Amino acid sequence: MARSQNSFMKKQKEKKKLKKKEEKQEKKELRKEQSKGGSLDAMIAYVDEYGNILDSPPEEPKKEDKKSENKE
C-alpha cells in the first residue's frame, strides 16, 4: 500500500509542476502581447536648452547670417 500511495503522490506533484509551468508560459506570452516595445526610439529622451526633458528632439535655434546683419 505504501508503494502505490507514494507513486500517486509523485504523479500529483508532477501534475502540479506541469500546471504551474503552463501558467507561467501563458503569463509570459501575455506580457509579450501587452508590451509597448523596448525599441531604442521609445527609450531616448532629449534635453532642450533650458534643461527640460522632451520626447521629441528640440527644434534647433535659428542661426542668423552675419551678412544680413551688416546690411541693415
N, CA, C and O atoms as a GROMACS GRO file, in nm:
protein
  288
    1MET      N    1   0.080  -0.119   0.000
    1MET     CA    2   0.000   0.000   0.000
    1MET      C    3   0.085   0.126   0.000
    1MET      O    4   0.052   0.223  -0.069
    2ALA      N    5   0.188   0.128   0.073
    2ALA     CA    6   0.274   0.246   0.080
    2ALA      C    7   0.333   0.277  -0.057
    2ALA      O    8   0.352   0.393  -0.094
    3ARG      N    9   0.361   0.172  -0.130
    3ARG     CA   10   0.422   0.192  -0.261
    3ARG      C   11   0.323   0.259  -0.357
    3ARG      O   12   0.361   0.353  -0.427
    4SER      N   13   0.201   0.217  -0.363
    4SER     CA   14   0.102   0.275  -0.453
    4SER      C   15   0.068   0.419  -0.414
    4SER      O   16   0.048   0.504  -0.500
    5GLN      N   17   0.063   0.444  -0.285
    5GLN     CA   18   0.034   0.579  -0.240
    5GLN      C   19   0.151   0.673  -0.272
    5GLN      O   20   0.130   0.789  -0.307
    6ASN      N   21   0.270   0.622  -0.262
    6ASN     CA   22   0.389   0.701  -0.292
    6ASN      C   23   0.392   0.740  -0.440
    6ASN      O   24   0.421   0.855  -0.473
    7SER      N   25   0.360   0.647  -0.528
    7SER     CA   26   0.360   0.677  -0.670
    7SER      C   27   0.246   0.775  -0.704
    7SER      O   28   0.260   0.858  -0.794
    8PHE      N   29   0.134   0.764  -0.633
    8PHE     CA   30   0.023   0.856  -0.652
    8PHE      C   31   0.064   0.999  -0.619
    8PHE      O   32   0.031   1.093  -0.691
    9MET      N   33   0.138   1.015  -0.510
    9MET     CA   34   0.185   1.148  -0.468
    9MET      C   35   0.282   1.203  -0.572
    9MET      O   36   0.279   1.322  -0.602
   10LYS      N   37   0.367   1.117  -0.627
   10LYS     CA   38   0.461   1.162  -0.729
   10LYS      C   39   0.386   1.213  -0.852
   10LYS      O   40   0.423   1.315  -0.910
   11LYS      N   41   0.281   1.142  -0.891
   11LYS     CA   42   0.202   1.184  -1.007
   11LYS      C   43   0.134   1.318  -0.980
   11LYS      O   44   0.128   1.404  -1.068
   12GLN      N   45   0.083   1.336  -0.859
   12GLN     CA   46   0.017   1.461  -0.824
   12GLN      C   47   0.116   1.578  -0.827
   12GLN      O   48   0.084   1.686  -0.876
   13LYS      N   49   0.236   1.555  -0.776
   13LYS     CA   50   0.338   1.659  -0.779
   13LYS      C   51   0.377   1.695  -0.922
   13LYS      O   52   0.396   1.812  -0.955
   14GLU      N   53   0.387   1.594  -1.006
   14GLU     CA   54   0.421   1.617  -1.146
   14GLU      C   55   0.311   1.697  -1.217
   14GLU      O   56   0.341   1.786  -1.297
   15LYS      N   57   0.185   1.666  -1.188
   15LYS     CA   58   0.074   1.741  -1.247
   15LYS      C   59   0.078   1.887  -1.203
   15LYS      O   60   0.057   1.978  -1.283
   16LYS      N   61   0.104   1.908  -1.074
   16LYS     CA   62   0.113   2.044  -1.021
   16LYS      C   63   0.224   2.122  -1.090
   16LYS      O   64   0.209   2.238  -1.127
   17LYS      N   65   0.336   2.053  -1.107
   17LYS     CA   66   0.454   2.115  -1.169
   17LYS      C   67   0.423   2.155  -1.314
   17LYS      O   68   0.458   2.265  -1.357
   18LEU      N   69   0.358   2.067  -1.388
   18LEU     CA   70   0.322   2.096  -1.527
   18LEU      C   71   0.223   2.211  -1.536
   18LEU      O   72   0.234   2.298  -1.622
   19LYS      N   73   0.125   2.211  -1.445
   19LYS     CA   74   0.025   2.317  -1.444
   19LYS      C   75   0.090   2.452  -1.416
   19LYS      O   76   0.057   2.552  -1.480
   20LYS      N   77   0.181   2.456  -1.322
   20LYS     CA   78   0.250   2.578  -1.288
   20LYS      C   79   0.334   2.628  -1.406
   20LYS      O   80   0.340   2.748  -1.434
   21LYS      N   81   0.399   2.534  -1.474
   21LYS     CA   82   0.482   2.569  -1.588
   21LYS      C   83   0.397   2.627  -1.701
   21LYS      O   84   0.437   2.724  -1.765
   22GLU      N   85   0.280   2.569  -1.726
   22GLU     CA   86   0.189   2.618  -1.830
   22GLU      C   87   0.138   2.758  -1.797
   22GLU      O   88   0.132   2.845  -1.884
   23GLU      N   89   0.103   2.781  -1.670
   23GLU     CA   90   0.056   2.912  -1.628
   23GLU      C   91   0.165   3.017  -1.646
   23GLU      O   92   0.139   3.129  -1.688
   24LYS      N   93   0.286   2.979  -1.614
   24LYS     CA   94   0.399   3.070  -1.629
   24LYS      C   95   0.420   3.106  -1.776
   24LYS      O   96   0.446   3.222  -1.808
   25GLN      N   97   0.407   3.009  -1.864
   25GLN     CA   98   0.422   3.032  -2.007
   25GLN      C   99   0.312   3.124  -2.059
   25GLN      O  100   0.337   3.212  -2.141
   26GLU      N  101   0.189   3.104  -2.012
   26GLU     CA  102   0.077   3.189  -2.052
   26GLU      C  103   0.100   3.333  -2.008
   26GLU      O  104   0.075   3.426  -2.085
   27LYS      N  105   0.148   3.353  -1.886
   27LYS     CA  106   0.176   3.487  -1.836
   27LYS      C  107   0.284   3.553  -1.920
   27LYS      O  108   0.277   3.672  -1.950
   28LYS      N  109   0.384   3.475  -1.957
   28LYS     CA  110   0.495   3.528  -2.038
   28LYS      C  111   0.444   3.576  -2.173
   28LYS      O  112   0.481   3.684  -2.218
   29GLU      N  113   0.359   3.495  -2.237
   29GLU     CA  114   0.302   3.532  -2.367
   29GLU      C  115   0.214   3.655  -2.355
   29GLU      O  116   0.215   3.741  -2.442
   30LEU      N  117   0.138   3.664  -2.248
   30LEU     CA  118   0.051   3.779  -2.224
   30LEU      C  119   0.132   3.907  -2.209
   30LEU      O  120   0.096   4.011  -2.263
   31ARG      N  121   0.242   3.900  -2.136
   31ARG     CA  122   0.329   4.016  -2.119
   31ARG      C  123   0.388   4.060  -2.253
   31ARG      O  124   0.399   4.179  -2.280
   32LYS      N  125   0.426   3.963  -2.335
   32LYS     CA  126   0.482   3.996  -2.466
   32LYS      C  127   0.380   4.067  -2.553
   32LYS      O  128   0.414   4.162  -2.624
   33GLU      N  129   0.254   4.022  -2.550
   33GLU     CA  130   0.149   4.083  -2.629
   33GLU      C  131   0.119   4.225  -2.583
   33GLU      O  132   0.090   4.312  -2.666
   34GLN      N  133   0.124   4.248  -2.454
   34GLN     CA  134   0.086   4.378  -2.399
   34GLN      C  135   0.201   4.476  -2.390
   34GLN      O  136   0.180   4.593  -2.356
   35SER      N  137   0.320   4.433  -2.420
   35SER     CA  138   0.434   4.523  -2.406
   35SER      C  139   0.427   4.634  -2.511
   35SER      O  140   0.379   4.612  -2.622
   36LYS      N  141   0.475   4.749  -2.475
   36LYS     CA  142   0.474   4.864  -2.564
   36LYS      C  143   0.592   4.858  -2.661
   36LYS      O  144   0.597   4.930  -2.760
   37GLY      N  145   0.683   4.773  -2.630
   37GLY     CA  146   0.801   4.761  -2.715
   37GLY      C  147   0.919   4.828  -2.648
   37GLY      O  148   0.905   4.933  -2.586
   38GLY      N  149   1.032   4.769  -2.661
   38GLY     CA  150   1.151   4.823  -2.600
   38GLY      C  151   1.246   4.877  -2.704
   38GLY      O  152   1.367   4.863  -2.692
   39SER      N  153   1.190   4.940  -2.806
   39SER     CA  154   1.276   4.991  -2.912
   39SER      C  155   1.360   5.108  -2.858
   39SER      O  156   1.323   5.173  -2.761
   40LEU      N  157   1.469   5.131  -2.923
   40LEU     CA  158   1.560   5.236  -2.881
   40LEU      C  159   1.494   5.373  -2.893
   40LEU      O  160   1.517   5.461  -2.809
   41ASP      N  161   1.414   5.392  -2.996
   41ASP     CA  162   1.348   5.521  -3.015
   41ASP      C  163   1.253   5.554  -2.900
   41ASP      O  164   1.237   5.670  -2.864
   42ALA      N  165   1.191   5.452  -2.844
   42ALA     CA  166   1.098   5.474  -2.734
   42ALA      C  167   1.172   5.509  -2.605
   42ALA      O  168   1.113   5.569  -2.514
   43MET      N  169   1.299   5.472  -2.596
   43MET     CA  170   1.373   5.496  -2.472
   43MET      C  171   1.453   5.626  -2.473
   43MET      O  172   1.502   5.668  -2.368
   44ILE      N  173   1.468   5.689  -2.588
   44ILE     CA  174   1.552   5.810  -2.597
   44ILE      C  175   1.475   5.931  -2.545
   44ILE      O  176   1.357   5.950  -2.575
   45ALA      N  177   1.544   6.012  -2.468
   45ALA     CA  178   1.488   6.137  -2.420
   45ALA      C  179   1.584   6.249  -2.461
   45ALA      O  180   1.705   6.229  -2.466
   46TYR      N  181   1.528   6.364  -2.489
   46TYR     CA  182   1.607   6.479  -2.532
   46TYR      C  183   1.599   6.588  -2.427
   46TYR      O  184   1.500   6.598  -2.355
   47VAL      N  185   1.703   6.671  -2.420
   47VAL     CA  186   1.706   6.782  -2.327
   47VAL      C  187   1.718   6.910  -2.407
   47VAL      O  188   1.806   6.923  -2.492
   48ASP      N  189   1.627   7.005  -2.382
   48ASP     CA  190   1.634   7.132  -2.455
   48ASP      C  191   1.732   7.227  -2.390
   48ASP      O  192   1.798   7.191  -2.292
   49GLU      N  193   1.742   7.347  -2.444
   49GLU     CA  194   1.842   7.443  -2.396
   49GLU      C  195   1.817   7.490  -2.254
   49GLU      O  196   1.907   7.543  -2.189
   50TYR      N  197   1.694   7.472  -2.205
   50TYR     CA  198   1.660   7.514  -2.069
   50TYR      C  199   1.668   7.400  -1.968
   50TYR      O  200   1.642   7.420  -1.850
   51GLY      N  201   1.704   7.280  -2.014
   51GLY     CA  202   1.718   7.165  -1.926
   51GLY      C  203   1.591   7.083  -1.909
   51GLY      O  204   1.585   6.996  -1.822
   52ASN      N  205   1.490   7.110  -1.989
   52ASN     CA  206   1.366   7.033  -1.983
   52ASN      C  207   1.380   6.905  -2.063
   52ASN      O  208   1.443   6.905  -2.169
   53ILE      N  209   1.323   6.797  -2.013
   53ILE     CA  210   1.329   6.667  -2.081
   53ILE      C  211   1.211   6.656  -2.177
   53ILE      O  212   1.097   6.681  -2.139
   54LEU      N  213   1.241   6.618  -2.302
   54LEU     CA  214   1.139   6.608  -2.407
   54LEU      C  215   1.141   6.470  -2.470
   54LEU      O  216   1.242   6.400  -2.467
   55ASP      N  217   1.026   6.430  -2.528
   55ASP     CA  218   1.018   6.303  -2.601
   55ASP      C  219   1.069   6.318  -2.743
   55ASP      O  220   1.126   6.224  -2.799
   56SER      N  221   1.049   6.434  -2.801
   56SER     CA  222   1.092   6.457  -2.939
   56SER      C  223   1.215   6.548  -2.939
   56SER      O  224   1.237   6.622  -2.843
   57PRO      N  225   1.295   6.543  -3.044
   57PRO     CA  226   1.413   6.628  -3.047
   57PRO      C  227   1.374   6.776  -3.047
   57PRO      O  228   1.278   6.814  -3.114
   58PRO      N  229   1.447   6.858  -2.974
   58PRO     CA  230   1.413   7.000  -2.970
   58PRO      C  231   1.443   7.067  -3.104
   58PRO      O  232   1.527   7.020  -3.181
   59GLU      N  233   1.373   7.176  -3.130
   59GLU     CA  234   1.397   7.250  -3.253
   59GLU      C  235   1.531   7.321  -3.241
   59GLU      O  236   1.565   7.375  -3.136
   60GLU      N  237   1.605   7.319  -3.348
   60GLU     CA  238   1.735   7.386  -3.347
   60GLU      C  239   1.713   7.536  -3.354
   60GLU      O  240   1.626   7.583  -3.428
   61PRO      N  241   1.791   7.613  -3.278
   61PRO     CA  242   1.775   7.758  -3.284
   61PRO      C  243   1.814   7.810  -3.422
   61PRO      O  244   1.906   7.759  -3.486
   62LYS      N  245   1.741   7.912  -3.467
   62LYS     CA  246   1.770   7.968  -3.598
   62LYS      C  247   1.898   8.049  -3.592
   62LYS      O  248   1.917   8.133  -3.504
   63LYS      N  249   1.984   8.022  -3.686
   63LYS     CA  250   2.111   8.096  -3.692
   63LYS      C  251   2.094   8.212  -3.790
   63LYS      O  252   2.046   8.195  -3.902
   64GLU      N  253   2.134   8.329  -3.745
   64GLU     CA  254   2.123   8.446  -3.830
   64GLU      C  255   2.254   8.462  -3.907
   64GLU      O  256   2.362   8.439  -3.854
   65ASP      N  257   2.242   8.502  -4.030
   65ASP     CA  258   2.360   8.524  -4.111
   65ASP      C  259   2.424   8.657  -4.073
   65ASP      O  260   2.355   8.755  -4.046
   66LYS      N  261   2.554   8.658  -4.072
   66LYS     CA  262   2.625   8.782  -4.039
   66LYS      C  263   2.613   8.882  -4.153
   66LYS      O  264   2.616   9.003  -4.130
   67LYS      N  265   2.598   8.832  -4.275
   67LYS     CA  266   2.585   8.920  -4.390
   67LYS      C  267   2.458   9.004  -4.382
   67LYS      O  268   2.461   9.123  -4.414
   68SER      N  269   2.349   8.944  -4.340
   68SER     CA  270   2.222   9.018  -4.330
   68SER      C  271   2.227   9.122  -4.220
   68SER      O  272   2.160   9.225  -4.230
   69GLU      N  273   2.305   9.099  -4.114
   69GLU     CA  274   2.317   9.196  -4.005
   69GLU      C  275   2.396   9.318  -4.051
   69GLU      O  276   2.365   9.431  -4.012
   70ASN      N  277   2.498   9.294  -4.133
   70ASN     CA  278   2.583   9.404  -4.177
   70ASN      C  279   2.509   9.496  -4.274
   70ASN      O  280   2.539   9.615  -4.278
   71LYS      N  281   2.417   9.446  -4.350
   71LYS     CA  282   2.344   9.525  -4.449
   71LYS      C  283   2.246   9.620  -4.382
   71LYS      O  284   2.218   9.726  -4.438
   72GLU      N  285   2.196   9.589  -4.268
   72GLU     CA  286   2.097   9.673  -4.202
   72GLU      C  287   2.166   9.778  -4.127
   72GLU      O  288   2.101   9.861  -4.063
   0.00000   0.00000   0.00000
